[in-house]
């Protein structure tokens, strides 16, 4: 596959990660308010983020590839939802700040999973060459 096509898929994956994180932030913000018990907020955030991820993956999966959207999306939805729920229960954060954190989280998770995949593939090639 050509580099330009691979890069386009990577950018698409990053955009899907950002969309998942931003949607999770907005949903958690609607459900969790300051003063809610932190554990309950984390559980609600996890459920909300997981549902957002599943809905978005049904739409984006056929366009971007299921593995590339499902794995980072699940991390963003579940763990991001827990983080956002905890954050929103502890203090009042402006929506703009919350959205910037979501954008950074979405890109960081996608890049991290992509780098992990590259390392796994490289490790397999080294073992084949050595054998």
FIDOTOR-217045 format. One line per field, with one value per residue (C-alpha): residue number from 0; residue in three letters; x, y, z. Coordinates in steps of 0.25 Angstrom, whole numbers, padded with zeros to 4 digits, m for minus. Example, Ala and Ser with C-alpha at 12.3 -4.5 7.8 and 13.67 -1.06 7.14 Angstrom:
# FIDOTOR-217045
nr <- [0_1]
rest <- [ALA_SER]
X <- [0049_0055]
Y <- [m0018_m0004]
Z <- [0031_0029]
//
This chain:
# FIDOTOR-217045
nr <- [0_1_2_3_4_5_6_7_8_9_10_11_12_13_14_15_16_17_18_19_20_21_22_23_24_25_26_27_28_29_30_31_32_33_34_35_36_37_38_39_40_41_42_43_44_45_46_47_48_49_50_51_52_53_54_55_56_57_58_59_60_61_62_63_64_65_66_67_68_69_70_71_72_73_74_75_76_77_78_79_80_81_82_83_84_85_86_87_88_89_90_91_92_93_94_95_96_97_98_99_100_101_102_103_104_105_106_107_108_109_110_111_112_113_114_115_116_117_118_119_120_121_122_123_124_125_126_127_128_129_130]
rest <- [UNK_UNK_UNK_UNK_UNK_UNK_UNK_UNK_UNK_UNK_UNK_UNK_UNK_UNK_UNK_UNK_UNK_UNK_UNK_UNK_UNK_UNK_UNK_UNK_UNK_UNK_UNK_UNK_UNK_UNK_UNK_UNK_UNK_UNK_UNK_UNK_UNK_UNK_UNK_UNK_UNK_UNK_UNK_UNK_UNK_UNK_UNK_UNK_UNK_UNK_UNK_UNK_UNK_UNK_UNK_UNK_UNK_UNK_UNK_UNK_UNK_UNK_UNK_UNK_UNK_UNK_UNK_UNK_UNK_UNK_UNK_UNK_UNK_UNK_UNK_UNK_UNK_UNK_UNK_UNK_UNK_UNK_UNK_UNK_UNK_UNK_UNK_UNK_UNK_UNK_UNK_UNK_UNK_UNK_UNK_UNK_UNK_UNK_UNK_UNK_UNK_UNK_UNK_UNK_UNK_UNK_UNK_UNK_UNK_UNK_UNK_UNK_UNK_UNK_UNK_UNK_UNK_UNK_UNK_UNK_UNK_UNK_UNK_UNK_UNK_UNK_UNK_UNK_UNK_UNK_UNK]
X <- [0000_0005_0010_0000_m0012_m0006_m0005_m0019_m0024_m0016_m0021_m0035_m0033_m0028_m0040_m0049_m0042_m0044_m0059_m0060_m0053_m0061_m0075_m0071_m0068_m0081_m0089_m0082_m0083_m0098_m0099_m0089_m0089_m0080_m0083_m0087_m0080_m0067_m0068_m0083_m0078_m0067_m0076_m0086_m0075_m0070_m0084_m0086_m0073_m0075_m0088_m0083_m0071_m0080_m0090_m0078_m0071_m0084_m0084_m0068_m0064_m0068_m0061_m0048_m0046_m0052_m0038_m0033_m0046_m0050_m0037_m0034_m0049_m0051_m0039_m0044_m0059_m0057_m0045_m0047_m0062_m0057_m0046_m0056_m0067_m0057_m0052_m0066_m0071_m0059_m0059_m0065_m0056_m0060_m0066_m0055_m0044_m0051_m0052_m0037_m0034_m0043_m0036_m0022_m0026_m0033_m0020_m0011_m0018_m0019_m0004_m0001_m0009_m0003_0012_0008_0004_0016_0025_0017_0019_0034_0036_0029_0038_0051_0047_0045_0058_0066_0059]
Y <- [0000_0014_0023_0034_0024_0019_0033_0036_0024_0029_0043_0037_0028_0040_0048_0036_0036_0051_0049_0038_0046_0059_0051_0044_0057_0064_0052_0050_0065_0064_0053_0056_0069_0074_0068_0054_0043_0040_0025_0026_0037_0028_0017_0026_0031_0017_0013_0026_0025_0011_0013_0025_0017_0005_0015_0022_0009_0004_0016_0018_0004_0001_0014_0013_m0002_m0009_m0012_0002_0009_m0002_m0003_0011_0015_0005_0011_0025_0022_0013_0019_0033_0033_0029_0040_0050_0046_0047_0060_0066_0061_0067_0081_0091_0091_0099_0092_0098_0092_0079_0078_0081_0070_0061_0064_0062_0048_0044_0046_0041_0028_0026_0029_0020_0008_0010_0010_m0002_m0009_m0005_m0011_m0024_m0025_m0022_m0032_m0043_m0039_m0040_m0054_m0059_m0053_m0060_m0073]
Z <- [0000_m0003_0008_0004_0006_0019_0024_0020_0028_0040_0039_0038_0050_0058_0054_0059_0072_0074_0070_0080_0091_0088_0088_0101_0107_0103_0108_0121_0123_0121_0131_0142_0150_0161_0174_0169_0176_0169_0168_0162_0153_0148_0146_0138_0130_0126_0122_0114_0107_0104_0098_0090_0085_0080_0073_0066_0062_0055_0047_0045_0045_0030_0026_0034_0037_0050_0057_0055_0061_0071_0079_0081_0082_0093_0101_0099_0102_0114_0121_0115_0120_0134_0134_0129_0139_0151_0146_0144_0158_0165_0160_0150_0137_0125_0113_0104_0114_0114_0099_0097_0107_0099_0086_0092_0098_0085_0077_0088_0089_0074_0072_0084_0078_0064_0070_0078_0065_0058_0069_0069_0054_0054_0065_0057_0045_0054_0058_0044_0039_0051_0048]
//
